[in-house]
Structure formats: structure tokens, C-alpha cells
Amino acid sequence: MGYEVAKTSEIPIGKMKKVTIEGTEVLVANVNGKYYAVGNRCTHAGGDLSEGSLEGNIVVCPKHGARFDVITGRVISGPKIMFVRPKIKDEPTFEVKVEGQAISVKTS
């Protein structure tokens, strides 16, 4: 089942929006006019990815700089902490559907 989370006008190209679906925080990002959805909490220390930056299709966590691909959910690089390089998990991805101006996300 998909949940309408935003209108396309709310998330312009190069921008992101945090939404909550049934208690799950999801980050919706617009990469070159196509919308993608991944988990919003960094898998390292729970940073709010929506407060980070979007560089192309890469979201950078504002806490420690971990980088994730919003298309695949994969970790691009771990957090930047002196002398420590912890292993972190990929972000979950969610199916996105755009009908007209409505953006919907399917969480299961």
C-alpha cells in the first residue's frame, strides 16, 4: 500500500523532505526530476539525514559525514571520526510512485 507523502512542487530538484509513514521516518529526494525514498536515520548514530546535504544522488549525514546513495540505499562512505572507521549498514529503500503531482511511498 502506498501513502501520499508530498506534492512534486514541495520537493524541487536537488532537495529532500522527511516524512513519517506508520512510525517510520523516510527521506524522499528529488534527483534530476526522479524521486527516491530511503530510511531517514543514519545507520551509524541515528543522524537525521533530512538535515544533511544532497550532492547529486548522495546524501551526507550532518552528524559525522556518512554518505549514502539515495537511489540504492548503499553506504558510499562511513562516518568521518578521527582514527575510527565503523562499519555501517545500507539504508532501506522504498518504492516511490508519482501520479500527476502526488508522490506516494510504499513501505512494505
Beta strands, then each sheet from edge to edge (+ up, - down):
strand 1: 2-7
strand 2: 16-21
strand 3: 24-31
strand 4: 34-39
strand 5: 53-55
strand 6: 58-60
strand 7: 67-69
strand 8: 75-77
strand 9: 93-99
strand 10: 102-106
sheet 1: 1+ 10- 9+ 4- 3+ 2-
sheet 2: 5+ 6- 7+ 8-
end
